[in-house]
Amino acid sequence: MKIALGSDHAGFELKEKIKQKLQARGIAVDDRGTHSADSCDYPDYAQAVAEQVAAHGADFGILVCGTGIGMSMAANKVPSIRAARVMSESDAELSREHNDANVLTLGARITSDEETFKIIDKWLATPFAGGRHGRRVDKIMAIEHEDETKSSPA
């Protein structure tokens, strides 16, 4: 398994801890940055990770910023990405089982390190259930391919 990993300055310290934990478990990590706690713009790193996952250069992505919200919003702009901002083990499980999330976004300022590691473990261990959930995920993904003029007002 290979994980693309990224953060902004607010998530840098936690990203480094996540990287160590994943590597200790034998998981390959593609660290897409940032590489310091200097102020930077989260969309740059969300895009880098999301594009790596979309191109199948990594199996999954994990992004960390202050809240996880901005990273989720930015990553979800990349076609084929289903980024989920997760705050609990239950969120982690359901985002994988029901939504086939391929990018996990976390908030370094709102989730403890201990809870973060539990979330990641649950998220990586949970398979997509398919079935009726597959049909729904297919509908989500079809939105990307709809003609934009259909939803534009005349």
C-alpha positions as protocol buffer text, in pm:
chain_id: "A"
residue {
  index: 1
  type: MET
  ca { x: 0 y: 0 z: 0 }
}
residue {
  index: 2
  type: LYS
  ca { x: 116 y: 351 z: -79 }
}
residue {
  index: 3
  type: ILE
  ca { x: -18 y: 667 z: 85 }
}
residue {
  index: 4
  type: ALA
  ca { x: 28 y: 1018 z: -53 }
}
residue {
  index: 5
  type: LEU
  ca { x: 62 y: 1250 z: 243 }
}
residue {
  index: 6
  type: GLY
  ca { x: 40 y: 1628 z: 265 }
}
residue {
  index: 7
  type: SER
  ca { x: -18 y: 1917 z: 499 }
}
residue {
  index: 8
  type: ASP
  ca { x: 2 y: 2289 z: 535 }
}
residue {
  index: 9
  type: HIS
  ca { x: 198 y: 2462 z: 811 }
}
residue {
  index: 10
  type: ALA
  ca { x: -77 y: 2398 z: 1070 }
}
residue {
  index: 11
  type: GLY
  ca { x: -68 y: 2027 z: 1001 }
}
residue {
  index: 12
  type: PHE
  ca { x: 306 y: 1987 z: 946 }
}
residue {
  index: 13
  type: GLU
  ca { x: 395 y: 1849 z: 1290 }
}
residue {
  index: 14
  type: LEU
  ca { x: 109 y: 1596 z: 1286 }
}
residue {
  index: 15
  type: LYS
  ca { x: 188 y: 1497 z: 925 }
}
residue {
  index: 16
  type: GLU
  ca { x: 541 y: 1410 z: 1031 }
}
residue {
  index: 17
  type: LYS
  ca { x: 409 y: 1190 z: 1314 }
}
residue {
  index: 18
  type: ILE
  ca { x: 164 y: 1021 z: 1076 }
}
residue {
  index: 19
  type: LYS
  ca { x: 446 y: 956 z: 830 }
}
residue {
  index: 20
  type: GLN
  ca { x: 655 y: 788 z: 1101 }
}
residue {
  index: 21
  type: LYS
  ca { x: 361 y: 572 z: 1215 }
}
residue {
  index: 22
  type: LEU
  ca { x: 276 y: 462 z: 860 }
}
residue {
  index: 23
  type: GLN
  ca { x: 637 y: 382 z: 771 }
}
residue {
  index: 24
  type: ALA
  ca { x: 678 y: 185 z: 1096 }
}
residue {
  index: 25
  type: ARG
  ca { x: 384 y: -31 z: 977 }
}
residue {
  index: 26
  type: GLY
  ca { x: 558 y: -94 z: 645 }
}
residue {
  index: 27
  type: ILE
  ca { x: 335 y: 140 z: 445 }
}
residue {
  index: 28
  type: ALA
  ca { x: 507 y: 336 z: 168 }
}
residue {
  index: 29
  type: VAL
  ca { x: 461 y: 712 z: 205 }
}
residue {
  index: 30
  type: ASP
  ca { x: 485 y: 972 z: -70 }
}
residue {
  index: 31
  type: ASP
  ca { x: 530 y: 1297 z: 122 }
}
residue {
  index: 32
  type: ARG
  ca { x: 402 y: 1574 z: -107 }
}
residue {
  index: 33
  type: GLY
  ca { x: 483 y: 1851 z: 143 }
}
residue {
  index: 34
  type: THR
  ca { x: 492 y: 2091 z: 311 }
}
residue {
  index: 35
  type: HIS
  ca { x: 835 y: 2027 z: 456 }
}
residue {
  index: 36
  type: SER
  ca { x: 840 y: 2292 z: 731 }
}
residue {
  index: 37
  type: ALA
  ca { x: 614 y: 2483 z: 965 }
}
residue {
  index: 38
  type: ASP
  ca { x: 655 y: 2801 z: 757 }
}
residue {
  index: 39
  type: SER
  ca { x: 326 y: 2956 z: 649 }
}
residue {
  index: 40
  type: CYS
  ca { x: 197 y: 2815 z: 320 }
}
residue {
  index: 41
  type: ASP
  ca { x: -126 y: 2765 z: 127 }
}
residue {
  index: 42
  type: TYR
  ca { x: -315 y: 2440 z: 188 }
}
residue {
  index: 43
  type: PRO
  ca { x: -472 y: 2414 z: -162 }
}
residue {
  index: 44
  type: ASP
  ca { x: -126 y: 2354 z: -312 }
}
residue {
  index: 45
  type: TYR
  ca { x: -73 y: 2042 z: -101 }
}
residue {
  index: 46
  type: ALA
  ca { x: -432 y: 1921 z: -130 }
}
residue {
  index: 47
  type: GLN
  ca { x: -399 y: 1934 z: -507 }
}
residue {
  index: 48
  type: ALA
  ca { x: -62 y: 1757 z: -507 }
}
residue {
  index: 49
  type: VAL
  ca { x: -194 y: 1468 z: -297 }
}
residue {
  index: 50
  type: ALA
  ca { x: -529 y: 1445 z: -476 }
}
residue {
  index: 51
  type: GLU
  ca { x: -367 y: 1440 z: -818 }
}
residue {
  index: 52
  type: GLN
  ca { x: -132 y: 1164 z: -706 }
}
residue {
  index: 53
  type: VAL
  ca { x: -427 y: 952 z: -589 }
}
residue {
  index: 54
  type: ALA
  ca { x: -632 y: 1031 z: -902 }
}
residue {
  index: 55
  type: ALA
  ca { x: -338 y: 925 z: -1122 }
}
residue {
  index: 56
  type: HIS
  ca { x: -307 y: 597 z: -925 }
}
residue {
  index: 57
  type: GLY
  ca { x: 39 y: 697 z: -803 }
}
residue {
  index: 58
  type: ALA
  ca { x: -87 y: 623 z: -452 }
}
residue {
  index: 59
  type: ASP
  ca { x: -366 y: 403 z: -319 }
}
residue {
  index: 60
  type: PHE
  ca { x: -496 y: 666 z: -79 }
}
residue {
  index: 61
  type: GLY
  ca { x: -421 y: 1018 z: 38 }
}
residue {
  index: 62
  type: ILE
  ca { x: -408 y: 1172 z: 382 }
}
residue {
  index: 63
  type: LEU
  ca { x: -413 y: 1550 z: 426 }
}
residue {
  index: 64
  type: VAL
  ca { x: -372 y: 1755 z: 743 }
}
residue {
  index: 65
  type: CYS
  ca { x: -447 y: 2122 z: 803 }
}
residue {
  index: 66
  type: GLY
  ca { x: -581 y: 2310 z: 1102 }
}
residue {
  index: 67
  type: THR
  ca { x: -937 y: 2177 z: 1073 }
}
residue {
  index: 68
  type: GLY
  ca { x: -936 y: 1943 z: 773 }
}
residue {
  index: 69
  type: ILE
  ca { x: -1208 y: 2151 z: 610 }
}
residue {
  index: 70
  type: GLY
  ca { x: -1000 y: 2348 z: 361 }
}
residue {
  index: 71
  type: MET
  ca { x: -802 y: 2042 z: 256 }
}
residue {
  index: 72
  type: SER
  ca { x: -1125 y: 1852 z: 194 }
}
residue {
  index: 73
  type: MET
  ca { x: -1275 y: 2131 z: -13 }
}
residue {
  index: 74
  type: ALA
  ca { x: -962 y: 2169 z: -226 }
}
residue {
  index: 75
  type: ALA
  ca { x: -899 y: 1795 z: -275 }
}
residue {
  index: 76
  type: ASN
  ca { x: -1258 y: 1737 z: -385 }
}
residue {
  index: 77
  type: LYS
  ca { x: -1204 y: 1970 z: -681 }
}
residue {
  index: 78
  type: VAL
  ca { x: -977 y: 1707 z: -839 }
}
residue {
  index: 79
  type: PRO
  ca { x: -1174 y: 1463 z: -1057 }
}
residue {
  index: 80
  type: SER
  ca { x: -1219 y: 1112 z: -912 }
}
residue {
  index: 81
  type: ILE
  ca { x: -1139 y: 1225 z: -557 }
}
residue {
  index: 82
  type: ARG
  ca { x: -1373 y: 1156 z: -269 }
}
residue {
  index: 83
  type: ALA
  ca { x: -1210 y: 1335 z: 21 }
}
residue {
  index: 84
  type: ALA
  ca { x: -1372 y: 1304 z: 362 }
}
residue {
  index: 85
  type: ARG
  ca { x: -1306 y: 1529 z: 656 }
}
residue {
  index: 86
  type: VAL
  ca { x: -1309 y: 1287 z: 947 }
}
residue {
  index: 87
  type: MET
  ca { x: -1327 y: 1361 z: 1319 }
}
residue {
  index: 88
  type: SER
  ca { x: -1403 y: 1019 z: 1470 }
}
residue {
  index: 89
  type: GLU
  ca { x: -1349 y: 649 z: 1418 }
}
residue {
  index: 90
  type: SER
  ca { x: -1714 y: 619 z: 1320 }
}
residue {
  index: 91
  type: ASP
  ca { x: -1670 y: 889 z: 1052 }
}
residue {
  index: 92
  type: ALA
  ca { x: -1361 y: 702 z: 929 }
}
residue {
  index: 93
  type: GLU
  ca { x: -1540 y: 370 z: 902 }
}
residue {
  index: 94
  type: LEU
  ca { x: -1849 y: 510 z: 729 }
}
residue {
  index: 95
  type: SER
  ca { x: -1653 y: 729 z: 487 }
}
residue {
  index: 96
  type: ARG
  ca { x: -1477 y: 417 z: 358 }
}
residue {
  index: 97
  type: GLU
  ca { x: -1761 y: 164 z: 392 }
}
residue {
  index: 98
  type: HIS
  ca { x: -2037 y: 377 z: 240 }
}
residue {
  index: 99
  type: ASN
  ca { x: -1859 y: 644 z: 35 }
}
residue {
  index: 100
  type: ASP
  ca { x: -1537 y: 474 z: -76 }
}
residue {
  index: 101
  type: ALA
  ca { x: -1340 y: 781 z: 34 }
}
residue {
  index: 102
  type: ASN
  ca { x: -994 y: 779 z: -120 }
}
residue {
  index: 103
  type: VAL
  ca { x: -856 y: 1084 z: 63 }
}
residue {
  index: 104
  type: LEU
  ca { x: -876 y: 1137 z: 438 }
}
residue {
  index: 105
  type: THR
  ca { x: -855 y: 1492 z: 573 }
}
residue {
  index: 106
  type: LEU
  ca { x: -776 y: 1566 z: 934 }
}
residue {
  index: 107
  type: GLY
  ca { x: -763 y: 1869 z: 1161 }
}
residue {
  index: 108
  type: ALA
  ca { x: -444 y: 1904 z: 1363 }
}
residue {
  index: 109
  type: ARG
  ca { x: -597 y: 2178 z: 1580 }
}
residue {
  index: 110
  type: ILE
  ca { x: -912 y: 1985 z: 1667 }
}
residue {
  index: 111
  type: THR
  ca { x: -816 y: 1616 z: 1689 }
}
residue {
  index: 112
  type: SER
  ca { x: -564 y: 1475 z: 1935 }
}
residue {
  index: 113
  type: ASP
  ca { x: -269 y: 1272 z: 1809 }
}
residue {
  index: 114
  type: GLU
  ca { x: -409 y: 962 z: 1980 }
}
residue {
  index: 115
  type: GLU
  ca { x: -750 y: 1003 z: 1815 }
}
residue {
  index: 116
  type: THR
  ca { x: -584 y: 1079 z: 1480 }
}
residue {
  index: 117
  type: PHE
  ca { x: -397 y: 749 z: 1484 }
}
residue {
  index: 118
  type: LYS
  ca { x: -716 y: 559 z: 1575 }
}
residue {
  index: 119
  type: ILE
  ca { x: -899 y: 732 z: 1289 }
}
residue {
  index: 120
  type: ILE
  ca { x: -625 y: 641 z: 1040 }
}
residue {
  index: 121
  type: ASP
  ca { x: -616 y: 279 z: 1156 }
}
residue {
  index: 122
  type: LYS
  ca { x: -994 y: 246 z: 1122 }
}
residue {
  index: 123
  type: TRP
  ca { x: -998 y: 425 z: 785 }
}
residue {
  index: 124
  type: LEU
  ca { x: -726 y: 205 z: 634 }
}
residue {
  index: 125
  type: ALA
  ca { x: -877 y: -116 z: 774 }
}
residue {
  index: 126
  type: THR
  ca { x: -1230 y: -54 z: 644 }
}
residue {
  index: 127
  type: PRO
  ca { x: -1317 y: -183 z: 297 }
}
residue {
  index: 128
  type: PHE
  ca { x: -1580 y: -31 z: 71 }
}
residue {
  index: 129
  type: ALA
  ca { x: -1907 y: -223 z: 110 }
}
residue {
  index: 130
  type: GLY
  ca { x: -2019 y: -187 z: -252 }
}
residue {
  index: 131
  type: GLY
  ca { x: -2376 y: -296 z: -324 }
}
residue {
  index: 132
  type: ARG
  ca { x: -2625 y: -14 z: -284 }
}
residue {
  index: 133
  type: HIS
  ca { x: -2338 y: 210 z: -174 }
}
residue {
  index: 134
  type: GLY
  ca { x: -2161 y: 142 z: -503 }
}
residue {
  index: 135
  type: ARG
  ca { x: -2462 y: 268 z: -694 }
}
residue {
  index: 136
  type: ARG
  ca { x: -2459 y: 586 z: -488 }
}
residue {
  index: 137
  type: VAL
  ca { x: -2087 y: 643 z: -531 }
}
residue {
  index: 138
  type: ASP
  ca { x: -2132 y: 593 z: -905 }
}
residue {
  index: 139
  type: LYS
  ca { x: -2394 y: 868 z: -898 }
}
residue {
  index: 140
  type: ILE
  ca { x: -2155 y: 1099 z: -711 }
}
residue {
  index: 141
  type: MET
  ca { x: -1885 y: 1033 z: -967 }
}
residue {
  index: 142
  type: ALA
  ca { x: -2129 y: 1087 z: -1258 }
}
residue {
  index: 143
  type: ILE
  ca { x: -2180 y: 1445 z: -1139 }
}
residue {
  index: 144
  type: GLU
  ca { x: -1824 y: 1521 z: -1252 }
}
residue {
  index: 145
  type: HIS
  ca { x: -1914 y: 1421 z: -1605 }
}
residue {
  index: 146
  type: GLU
  ca { x: -2246 y: 1598 z: -1642 }
}
residue {
  index: 147
  type: ASP
  ca { x: -2272 y: 1875 z: -1895 }
}
residue {
  index: 148
  type: GLU
  ca { x: -2224 y: 2196 z: -1696 }
}
residue {
  index: 149
  type: THR
  ca { x: -2479 y: 2375 z: -1910 }
}
residue {
  index: 150
  type: LYS
  ca { x: -2757 y: 2152 z: -1772 }
}
residue {
  index: 151
  type: SER
  ca { x: -2722 y: 2312 z: -1429 }
}
residue {
  index: 152
  type: SER
  ca { x: -2660 y: 2665 z: -1552 }
}
residue {
  index: 153
  type: PRO
  ca { x: -2957 y: 2901 z: -1546 }
}
residue {
  index: 154
  type: ALA
  ca { x: -3077 y: 3013 z: -1889 }
}
